[in-house]
Amino acid sequence: MLASDKTNYPGIYDRTYWGHFVPDKNTEITEKIIENRNKFVEDLKITKCKSIDDDELIKIFTNNNINTDHKEWYETEDGKIILITSPYGESDALKHRNGWIKI
């Protein structure tokens, strides 16, 4: 069983880096993380996970100047795009200056 399978939305998370973790082998996949991933989809009305490695879109979002690691991008019910990236390689201050918010 993969982490994506533990959520209420395996069809959304099965295309993500995170979703491919094996919870029994990765102790960082806690019930709280699963709960948060479910809440993320519900609260933001996520309808699908877009292509994992669409680097052109990532460049648009980041203006080519922010390191994006383990990126995930989602589409919402009303057509908005949400990009998530791991916080590696860049400071929070740099990301916030470029319009990123911490969730």
Order of alpha helices (4+ residues) and beta strands (2+ residues): alpha-alpha-alpha-beta-alpha-beta-beta-alpha
